[in-house]
Structure formats: C-alpha cells, structure tokens
Amino acid sequence: MKHLHVTIYGPLCATCNLLFRRAIEVLEAMKVPYDIEKVEDPDVILAHGYLITPVLVINQQVISQGEIPFFDRLQKDIEEILKKESSI
C-alpha cells in the first residue's frame, strides 16, 4: 500500500488541532502507512499561498481548506488518492 505524506497547515488553534486528530483517526482506521506533520509558522503557511486555514494536504494534493471534513468524506478522499496513485 502506498505511503501517504500528510501535512496540516494552520496556526496553533482548536480547529487545526481537530483536523490533525481527525486525519490521524481516519488513517489509523484505514491502516494506511503515513507520516504527518503540522506546519504552524504563519510565514511558511503564507509562502504556500494559504490564506484560510486549516489546510489538509495529502501527497501534495489539497484535500480541504478552511474546514474540517467529516470522517466519511476524508476516508473517501484518501481512498481516491490511493486509487489514483496505484494506477500511475
């Protein structure tokens, strides 16, 4: 199974922390190998062009911005990434 690189962009806030926990919860439930990082530096976030946070990026694809996706939606998005990348 493909290894996923997950990045959460957002300052230290409750919404960003919730997205971080939700991403881990979904990935663990799916038993997908992953690494996850949290980028909280406003200069780095702005350098990537993100004005609205939190931003969830998986394998360089923006999955959500300014929202916390529900468990099912996030799981579906991850499945689609895995499917797309396995066909490459």
C-alpha positions, -999 to 999 in steps of 0.1 A, spaced: 0 0 0 12 35 -8 28 56 19 10 89 24 26 122 34 1 143 53 6 180 62 -17 202 82 -12 239 77 -26 262 104 -16 282 134 -20 267 169 -58 267 171 -86 243 182 -98 238 146 -63 230 133 -58 205 162 -92 189 155 -82 184 118 -48 169 129 -66 144 152 -93 136 126 -67 129 99 -48 105 123 -81 88 133 -90 82 97 -56 70 86 -53 46 116 -88 32 109 -78 26 73 -45 11 83 -27 32 58 11 38 63 16 76 67 37 103 81 21 135 93 34 169 100 19 201 113 30 235 100 22 263 123 46 291 112 25 318 96 53 328 72 55 292 59 17 290 56 16 322 36 46 312 15 25 282 3 -3 307 -6 -28 295 21 -48 324 34 -76 304 50 -67 276 75 -66 248 84 -54 232 52 -51 195 48 -26 184 21 -20 147 13 7 138 -12 8 174 -24 -29 175 -31 -51 200 -11 -79 179 4 -96 207 24 -91 243 33 -109 263 60 -130 233 71 -129 200 90 -141 172 67 -163 146 82 -147 111 88 -165 95 59 -156 123 34 -120 122 45 -118 84 42 -133 87 7 -108 113 -3 -79 92 9 -93 61 -9 -94 82 -41 -58 93 -37 -46 57 -31 -66 45 -61 -52 73 -84 -16 68 -72 -18 30 -76 -28 34 -112 2 56 -121 
